[in-house]
Amino acid sequence: MLEKLSARLTEALLRRGAAEESKRELFEYGFQITLSTLLWLATITVIGLVFFDWRFLLCYLLFYLPIRQFAGGYHCSTYGGCYALSNLMFLAVCLGGRALQDPGWKLPVLALGALALLFIFWQAPVMNPSNPLSKRGIRKNRNSARLFVLLDGAGLLLLSLLGTGLIPLSVSALTVFSVACLMIAEKLAERRRILQ
């Protein structure tokens, strides 16, 4: 469905002369990425606001989107798989954030977030074979990921000191942990590919 809609949108651009035929595949791919991202954002917004509250959604988006873009990690082979995994990850982070509201969890949650950020800082970017980068791209992504690790670390520290409650802290820490898990999953998949 996503591919058909992207093809129709590209065809409309070609008919209007807004795109060149030689760039058809590029436009179709761009539409697929944009539409799948918008669908995912709409879905997690509904899930976040209906079943949780705006703090879950805001913390997830602030801590996930910037660092995930540069840290890399596992990607599903289909848009449907990616959509399902992304939504399940968001749901797991929100449920975990809701479960970790006892004040006794504050230090372990902060430690989990710190360990995840250290791992991301050390390993980023983890490349997926379907999205290879040049040496310059690797360097750029590494530097950007490290910048966002520092910003996310400062954010976690700030959330722990401000006394905003444990929802923002636990959701934010679990979010960076989920990014680290995606990086680990891709490293394990790469190891399996090498051994085969």
N, C-alpha and C positions, 0 to 999 in steps of 0.2 A: 504494500500500500504506500509506504513512504517513498519507494523508488518510483512508483507510478506518478505520485503527486509531484515529485521533484522533476521528473521527465516532462510533465505537463507545464510546470512553471518555466522550465528552461525553454520549452517549445514556444511559449508565449513571448519570452524575451527575444528569441531568434526571429519570430514573425515580425516583431516591432523593430527589429534592427538594433536592439540594445545589446546584443551579444553576437559574437562571431561563431560560425559553425565549428571552427577548429577548436573552440573552447567549450563545446557542449558537455563533455565529461566533467570538466572542472566545475561548471555551473551546477550540474546535477549533483555532484559530490557536495558542493557548498550548500545547496538546498537541503540535502539529506542531513548533513550535520546540524544546520540551523534548525530545521523542523524537529529533529529528534531531541535537540537540546531544549527547545521551547516546550515540547510536549512533556519532557521530564520535569522542567521547572514548574509547569502548570500542575502536574500531578503531585509533586512534593508540596507545593503551596496548598493545595486542597487537603492533602493528608495532614500537613503540619497545622493548618488552621482549624480543621474539623476535629481531629482526634487529639491534638496537643494544644499548643498555643504559639503565638508569634515568636516567642523567645527561642523555641526549638528550631524553627525555620531560619531565623536570623543568624543564630550562632552556627548552624550547619553551613549555611551559604557563605558566611564570612570566613569560616575556617577551612572549608572544603574547596571552593572554586579556585581561589588563587594558587594554592599550593598543588592541587591535583594537576592543574594545567602544566606545571613545570616539573613535578616530581616523577611523572610517568607511572608505569605499573601496568597491571593486567587490564586488557580490553577484551570484551567478548567478540566473537567472530561475526555476530549479526546484530542489527539494530534492536531487534526484539529482545535478544539476550542481554544486551547492554542496558536497555530500558528496565527490564525486570530486575537485574542485579543492582542497578542504581537506586531503584525504589526500595528494594529489600534492605540495602545498606542504610538508607535514610531511616527506614522504619526501625531497624535494629538499633541504630544510634539513639533514636528518640525513646524507644522502650528502655534501653540501657540507661539513658539520662534520667528517665522517670524513676527507675528502680534504685538509682544511687543517690537518694535524697537524704539519707541519714548522715548527720555531721561526721560520724566516724569514717565515712568514705572519702572525705575531702582530701586528705593526704595521699591515699592510694590512687585516687583519680588524677591528682596533680602529677604524681610520679609516673603514672601510665602515659599521660600526655607528654611529659618531659622525655621519657624514653622513646616514644614514637617520634618526637621531633628530632632527637639525636640521631635516630636511625635514618630519618629522611635526609637530614643534613649530611650524613656520611655517605649515603647510597645514591642520592638523586643525581641525575635522572636515571631511572630504570626504563630502558627502551623496549618497546614491543616491536617484533619484526615487521608488523604491518605499518609501522610509523618510524622508519629509520631517520636519524638525524646526522647532519654533517658534523665534523669536529667543532666547527664554530657554533652550530646549533646546540651541541652537547654542552659546551662551555657556557653558552647563554642560559640554557635551562638550569644548569647546575647553580650558576650565580643567582638566578631568579628564585629558584627553590630555596636556596640558603637565606636569601633576603626574607622570604615569606616564613621560613622557619623561625627566624629571629622575631619577626612581627607577631607570629602566632604564639611564640614563647612569651613575649611581653604581654600579649593579650591574656594568656592563661594566668600569668602572674597577677595582672591587674584584676581579673575576675576573682581570683582567690583573695586578694587584699580588700577589694571594695565591699565584700559582704553582700553581693547581689543575689545570694541564694545559690544552691548547688545545681539548679537546672542549667544556667549558662555555663558554669564550669564543667560539669559532667558531660554535657552535650558537646562542648568544644573539644575537650580532651578525647572523648570517644571518636569524634570526627577525625582528628589528626591520626588517631590510632587506626581508623578504617583506611586512611590513605597509606599508612605504613603496611597494612595487611595486603592491599592491592599491589604494592611494590614487592612484598615477599612472595605473593602468589605468582607474579610474573617471573621472578628469579627462579622459583621452583619449576615453572613451566619451561623456562630456558634450559635448566639442568636436565629435565626429562628429554627435551629435544636433542641435546648434545649426546645423551646416553643411548638414544635410539639409532 
